[in-house]
């Protein structure tokens, strides 16, 4: 990865303000940074720091109050709800803390959901789902329902689902939060491998020992980005956040 | 490759999405089979009752009107009691009115008074027991005029009908219906034998051919005696229940009717038709009245059945609202994974429509089956019941169940579609 790789995400002075006059809450106050294709970024902060709001905005689940969001050089700041839905479908692979699998539904049927909304034919949906499940080592669990799977296996189904539509970004919200440490390590290994294969991975966490496994760490507190550092030997991609 | 994919996507954009939503809805229902079944039950019952009411109602209506018209279309009935506006005759409602006399019937039978008359017959009716030495049999006695066989389509199979002389002489003679003849004499030739009707001895002079039932009365299970004997010996009364008049042609019904009315008014000393203490109606008018009454009844019953459909629809809305709340996280997840509003709306709307449609189809099947069973049961009792399933009724029932699904499924589906994905994902 180099400075010259393509800019995927560019946030310019993003504000997210909840509530109305008098009782306003600034969830984000002026977040600005870029994420390039192929990066492995951890966004770390305590609860209430604004990291979830940031994730929702990056993942096109929420709109900003002020500021601009460029995705692959397109200004997506004022996209409609349906435009956001379709860009989520194509560009974002979500991995949630609580897995969010459909209950009583097989692994294959869970993984294919994004393809249903992408208008992919049935047969292709199933074939691609099986491939994705194989790639996370669940070829023997294709027709298991979530209840029959361990937490680590459920999270791997969720990762297969996140990968299914070849998204530009894998956006993981506390992906190891509900897992025992052994499963957590396995899941982190999968993210590292995916990043090595060229996927852009953004990890939201409050645990420093999880965050340090990423190549770049953006720290957020009270809605402001307080540090943006390359982890270990990689060169720093940004300079603007050296200021407090 | 890329171009190809784009092209096929373009062609299938709406239709594929539609089918996709339908499949998602079907999978959702498969996960909640029990609940889907219970939800659809309300619609099933509603549709089944509509189909049954319409089918059985039409069957009963046509059965009775057919039987009435089978008496003959050039008949005029004279009933005792005046008319109340356009309502049914008083006598039809089971009230005894004593204004009509045998002499009225005899006056109508006179061509001087009613030129178009073929014959007029007076009736006095009542339940009796018939006994010929063995066990007593319950039967129904018709005290009628000697003109009976000229007015009604009754054929003598054995012996003869009684004469004017026998009627005037109050002679105790009887003509038996086919069923009574069999039951009482059991194969023995009844002509010339003696039977006791309410303990009075009668001589059997004839037997009628089998005729079947009219208006739920088995005409073969009856005995026919002179009207004078019925009045004076059996029932002890001085009035008659009915006069039936046969007219030479259906074209002369109106004229004959006013002649009959004029004759009775003159005899009863009535000047203003409003004061009439009788009512003369052709069979066609009676059928019309009957159809009007049963039509209102049928409409009323159908309306009640339709209310049960609406209740079923409210049940569906209720369950769908519960489902939307219960599946809030699923909705949030689907939205996060790229489902547009329309797709979520379709998913829940289709679930509601599929449930109501399946319920509707089941209701139609049950309704048709029950109507068929009723038809079989009534036919086995010897009535000529036509099993009629109206295609219109089924089409309407089907459309209504679709409409119920759309109308009552829309609000919950809209609610689901409008959920905010972030909040929905956070929902516990």
Interface residues (C-beta under 8 A of the other chain):
Chain A: X56 X59 X61 X62 X81 X82 X85 X86 X88 X89 X90 X94 X96 X100 X102 X104 X105 X109 X113 X114 X116 X117 X118 X119 X121 X122 X161 X165
Chain B: X9 X12 X13 X16 X17 X20 X23 X24 X27 X31 X329 X330 X333 X334 X335 X336 X337 X338 X339 X340 X341 X342 X343 X421 X422 X425
